[in-house]
Amino acid sequence: MQPRTSVSLVVTDFGSDPSTVTRLIGLEPTSLASSGCTGVEGFDDEWAKPKRSTSWHYNLQGPLSESLGGQVDALLQVLDARVTSVQTVARQYRALVSVSVESDVYRDDDTVHVFANAEVSSALLTRIAALGLGFRCCFSTTEAPEA
């Protein structure tokens, strides 16, 4: 089975108001996520306390290309149309293109097989860098159903 992929723009480190990013970049987020905690007992040093973090996500909607490169290209076309806004966000906050690849795990006797790869061309990575964005690729696996 083909690995399942998703491509998104992720912005973090903007404080607690995601509308700041929305106003700057001119796109509505497709999702917001929070992690961390507001405080932990026993931490005396302010710098050592875990911080609550919110992230702003924009994923393409509608039919997507089969290829990962096609999905990255489609996202970059949206971002290229607002290049100045994207570069401003990238300078002020932590912003990156995030690629997720989820693959099935197959078991055959005592062997485990994982089939996943992700290929993004240097031309696409150059376009990402020109926008001032970072790049992250995450791989995950799920147990394939028994045949």
MARVEXKE-571973 format. One record per residue: residue number from 0; chain; y, z, x negated of N, C-alpha, C in turn. Coordinates in pm, whole numbers. Layout:
<nodes>
- NUM, A, Y, Z, X, Y, Z, X, Y, Z, X
...
</nodes>
This chain:
<nodes>
- 0, A, -118, 0, -84, 0, 0, 0, 124, 0, -88
- 1, A, 228, -73, -45, 354, -78, -117, 421, 59, -116
- 2, A, 479, 99, -226, 558, 223, -225, 675, 209, -127
- 3, A, 714, 318, -65, 829, 321, 23, 951, 358, -61
- 4, A, 1059, 285, -42, 1177, 309, -124, 1299, 330, -36
- 5, A, 1394, 405, -89, 1525, 416, -25, 1630, 423, -135
- 6, A, 1747, 373, -102, 1857, 367, -196, 1980, 425, -127
- 7, A, 2051, 514, -195, 2170, 573, -133, 2276, 606, -237
- 8, A, 2398, 620, -187, 2507, 674, -267, 2510, 823, -237
- 9, A, 2509, 906, -340, 2512, 1051, -324, 2633, 1105, -398
- 10, A, 2711, 1189, -328, 2828, 1252, -389, 2812, 1403, -375
- 11, A, 2834, 1475, -485, 2826, 1622, -484, 2947, 1679, -557
- 12, A, 2953, 1810, -562, 3059, 1881, -634, 3198, 1853, -578
- 13, A, 3208, 1838, -445, 3338, 1814, -383, 3388, 1935, -304
- 14, A, 3320, 2047, -315, 3360, 2165, -239, 3284, 2172, -107
- 15, A, 3346, 2232, -8, 3275, 2255, 118, 3318, 2160, 229
- 16, A, 3408, 2066, 202, 3459, 1978, 306, 3420, 1832, 279
- 17, A, 3308, 1786, 339, 3264, 1648, 315, 3361, 1543, 367
- 18, A, 3450, 1580, 458, 3545, 1481, 509, 3639, 1432, 398
- 19, A, 3653, 1512, 291, 3733, 1469, 176, 3675, 1341, 117
- 20, A, 3543, 1339, 98, 3477, 1220, 43, 3488, 1104, 142
- 21, A, 3465, 1134, 269, 3471, 1029, 372, 3609, 962, 373
- 22, A, 3714, 1041, 368, 3850, 986, 366, 3874, 900, 242
- 23, A, 3832, 949, 127, 3856, 876, 2, 3780, 745, -5
- 24, A, 3654, 748, 37, 3568, 631, 16, 3571, 533, 135
- 25, A, 3610, 583, 252, 3620, 494, 368, 3487, 460, 432
- 26, A, 3386, 541, 410, 3254, 523, 474, 3215, 654, 539
- 27, A, 3149, 645, 653, 3093, 764, 716, 2958, 795, 650
- 28, A, 2934, 921, 618, 2803, 953, 558, 2692, 934, 661
- 29, A, 2575, 894, 613, 2459, 886, 703, 2391, 1021, 712
- 30, A, 2416, 1108, 613, 2364, 1245, 620, 2440, 1334, 522
- 31, A, 2431, 1464, 549, 2484, 1566, 460, 2370, 1662, 432
- 32, A, 2367, 1720, 314, 2262, 1816, 281, 2324, 1935, 211
- 33, A, 2265, 2052, 232, 2310, 2174, 165, 2195, 2235, 89
- 34, A, 2227, 2297, -23, 2125, 2367, -101, 2189, 2486, -168
- 35, A, 2105, 2572, -222, 2155, 2690, -291, 2181, 2803, -193
- 36, A, 2252, 2902, -238, 2282, 3017, -154, 2421, 3068, -188
- 37, A, 2474, 3149, -98, 2611, 3197, -116, 2620, 3318, -206
- 38, A, 2511, 3386, -233, 2516, 3502, -321, 2379, 3566, -332
- 39, A, 2353, 3628, -444, 2224, 3692, -467, 2249, 3833, -518
- 40, A, 2181, 3929, -457, 2195, 4067, -504, 2149, 4078, -649
- 41, A, 2217, 4160, -726, 2175, 4184, -863, 2247, 4099, -965
- 42, A, 2321, 3996, -921, 2398, 3916, -1015, 2537, 3977, -1029
- 43, A, 2568, 4024, -1147, 2699, 4083, -1170, 2800, 3982, -1222
- 44, A, 2751, 3885, -1299, 2840, 3785, -1357, 2864, 3673, -1258
- 45, A, 2990, 3642, -1233, 3024, 3537, -1137, 2962, 3403, -1176
- 46, A, 2962, 3371, -1306, 2910, 3241, -1351, 2759, 3229, -1329
- 47, A, 2688, 3341, -1321, 2542, 3337, -1309, 2494, 3331, -1164
- 48, A, 2585, 3347, -1068, 2545, 3345, -928, 2512, 3202, -885
- 49, A, 2399, 3185, -817, 2370, 3053, -761, 2477, 3015, -660
- 50, A, 2517, 2891, -660, 2623, 2844, -571, 2564, 2757, -460
- 51, A, 2627, 2764, -345, 2590, 2677, -235, 2651, 2540, -264
- 52, A, 2575, 2438, -242, 2619, 2303, -274, 2595, 2213, -154
- 53, A, 2689, 2126, -126, 2674, 2028, -19, 2677, 1891, -82
- 54, A, 2592, 1802, -33, 2593, 1665, -83, 2617, 1568, 32
- 55, A, 2687, 1462, 1, 2729, 1357, 94, 2644, 1235, 63
- 56, A, 2575, 1179, 164, 2483, 1067, 142, 2522, 947, 228
- 57, A, 2517, 829, 169, 2536, 704, 243, 2416, 615, 216
- 58, A, 2339, 587, 322, 2224, 497, 313, 2255, 373, 394
- 59, A, 2206, 260, 349, 2222, 137, 426, 2144, 147, 557
- 60, A, 2199, 89, 661, 2134, 85, 791, 2086, -58, 818
- 61, A, 1990, -71, 908, 1943, -203, 946, 1828, -249, 859
- 62, A, 1787, -374, 876, 1673, -425, 797, 1708, -430, 649
- 63, A, 1615, -384, 568, 1637, -380, 424, 1546, -478, 353
- 64, A, 1589, -518, 235, 1510, -606, 150, 1377, -537, 114
- 65, A, 1275, -616, 94, 1147, -562, 49, 1157, -508, -94
- 66, A, 1239, -573, -176, 1243, -534, -316, 1345, -422, -338
- 67, A, 1314, -337, -431, 1405, -229, -467, 1537, -286, -520
- 68, A, 1528, -387, -604, 1649, -452, -657, 1736, -508, -545
- 69, A, 1673, -564, -442, 1747, -617, -327, 1819, -507, -251
- 70, A, 1756, -390, -241, 1819, -277, -173, 1937, -224, -254
- 71, A, 1920, -213, -386, 2030, -168, -473, 2145, -267, -464
- 72, A, 2115, -397, -468, 2218, -500, -460, 2294, -489, -328
- 73, A, 2224, -468, -217, 2290, -457, -87, 2385, -337, -83
- 74, A, 2343, -224, -139, 2431, -107, -145, 2553, -137, -232
- 75, A, 2530, -202, -346, 2642, -233, -436, 2742, -330, -372
- 76, A, 2695, -420, -286, 2787, -509, -216, 2882, -430, -127
- 77, A, 2829, -328, -58, 2912, -241, 25, 3012, -166, -62
- 78, A, 2965, -113, -174, 3051, -35, -263, 3153, -122, -336
- 79, A, 3113, -243, -375, 3205, -335, -442, 3323, -371, -352
- 80, A, 3301, -372, -221, 3408, -406, -126, 3518, -299, -124
- 81, A, 3489, -180, -177, 3587, -71, -184, 3588, -11, -323
- 82, A, 3592, -98, -423, 3576, -59, -563, 3673, 50, -606
- 83, A, 3799, 39, -570, 3897, 139, -614, 3865, 276, -556
- 84, A, 3827, 280, -429, 3792, 408, -364, 3668, 469, -426
- 85, A, 3569, 387, -454, 3445, 436, -515, 3474, 490, -655
- 86, A, 3553, 419, -732, 3587, 466, -867, 3665, 597, -862
- 87, A, 3753, 613, -764, 3828, 738, -748, 3733, 854, -719
- 88, A, 3641, 832, -627, 3542, 936, -594, 3458, 969, -718
- 89, A, 3417, 867, -792, 3333, 889, -911, 3409, 967, -1019
- 90, A, 3539, 947, -1029, 3619, 1022, -1128, 3638, 1168, -1086
- 91, A, 3651, 1192, -956, 3683, 1326, -908, 3560, 1413, -884
- 92, A, 3448, 1351, -849, 3328, 1426, -813, 3207, 1369, -886
- 93, A, 3093, 1429, -864, 2968, 1375, -919, 2915, 1275, -817
- 94, A, 2907, 1149, -856, 2864, 1042, -765, 2762, 955, -835
- 95, A, 2657, 919, -763, 2552, 837, -822, 2477, 757, -718
- 96, A, 2412, 652, -766, 2318, 576, -684, 2183, 643, -703
- 97, A, 2123, 681, -592, 1994, 750, -596, 1885, 661, -537
- 98, A, 1780, 643, -613, 1665, 564, -569, 1547, 659, -552
- 99, A, 1483, 651, -437, 1362, 732, -412, 1244, 638, -390
- 100, A, 1136, 668, -460, 1014, 588, -447, 901, 684, -406
- 101, A, 843, 658, -291, 732, 741, -243, 606, 656, -239
- 102, A, 502, 706, -302, 377, 633, -313, 263, 716, -259
- 103, A, 159, 647, -214, 39, 716, -169, -50, 749, -288
- 104, A, -126, 858, -276, -224, 898, -376, -361, 865, -319
- 105, A, -442, 795, -395, -576, 759, -352, -678, 830, -440
- 106, A, -781, 881, -380, -887, 948, -455, -1012, 862, -449
- 107, A, -1074, 848, -565, -1197, 771, -578, -1290, 852, -666
- 108, A, -1388, 916, -606, -1476, 1009, -677, -1390, 1117, -744
- 109, A, -1391, 1123, -877, -1315, 1224, -948, -1182, 1172, -1003
- 110, A, -1144, 1051, -961, -1025, 989, -1015, -915, 986, -909
- 111, A, -793, 1014, -951, -677, 1006, -863, -595, 885, -906
- 112, A, -559, 801, -811, -481, 681, -839, -345, 693, -771
- 113, A, -240, 670, -845, -105, 666, -790, -47, 531, -827
- 114, A, -3, 458, -726, 55, 327, -751, 204, 332, -715
- 115, A, 289, 333, -814, 433, 331, -790, 503, 278, -913
- 116, A, 599, 194, -889, 686, 152, -998, 823, 124, -940
- 117, A, 920, 127, -1024, 1056, 98, -981, 1121, 16, -1090
- 118, A, 1170, -100, -1052, 1236, -186, -1149, 1374, -221, -1099
- 119, A, 1474, -186, -1178, 1612, -219, -1147, 1667, -293, -1268
- 120, A, 1719, -411, -1246, 1762, -495, -1358, 1883, -436, -1430
- 121, A, 1899, -479, -1554, 2015, -434, -1633, 2145, -482, -1569
- 122, A, 2142, -597, -1502, 2263, -646, -1435, 2306, -550, -1323
- 123, A, 2209, -499, -1246, 2241, -403, -1141, 2290, -270, -1200
- 124, A, 2225, -225, -1308, 2269, -101, -1373, 2410, -115, -1430
- 125, A, 2444, -234, -1479, 2578, -260, -1530, 2681, -252, -1417
- 126, A, 2645, -307, -1300, 2735, -298, -1184, 2755, -153, -1140
- 127, A, 2649, -74, -1143, 2658, 68, -1108, 2753, 138, -1205
- 128, A, 2735, 113, -1333, 2820, 176, -1436, 2966, 133, -1421
- 129, A, 2990, 6, -1386, 3127, -43, -1370, 3200, 30, -1257
- 130, A, 3125, 79, -1159, 3184, 157, -1050, 3208, 302, -1092
- 131, A, 3158, 338, -1210, 3173, 476, -1258, 3066, 569, -1204
- 132, A, 2960, 512, -1149, 2854, 591, -1087, 2739, 618, -1183
- 133, A, 2671, 728, -1162, 2547, 756, -1233, 2430, 692, -1160
- 134, A, 2311, 708, -1215, 2190, 652, -1155, 2079, 754, -1164
- 135, A, 2006, 772, -1053, 1894, 866, -1050, 1777, 799, -978
- 136, A, 1658, 818, -1032, 1537, 766, -968, 1438, 881, -952
- 137, A, 1393, 903, -830, 1299, 1011, -800, 1169, 951, -748
- 138, A, 1057, 998, -803, 926, 954, -757, 858, 1069, -684
- 139, A, 792, 1039, -574, 713, 1140, -504, 585, 1075, -453
- 140, A, 489, 1159, -421, 362, 1108, -372, 323, 1180, -243
- 141, A, 244, 1110, -162, 183, 1170, -44, 35, 1138, -47
- 142, A, -42, 1221, 12, -187, 1201, 17, -217, 1086, 113
- 143, A, -288, 984, 67, -324, 871, 152, -429, 916, 253
- 144, A, -424, 861, 374, -524, 897, 474, -663, 850, 432
- 145, A, -764, 925, 473, -903, 888, 443, -935, 757, 512
- 146, A, -1010, 671, 445, -1046, 541, 503, -1160, 554, 601
</nodes>
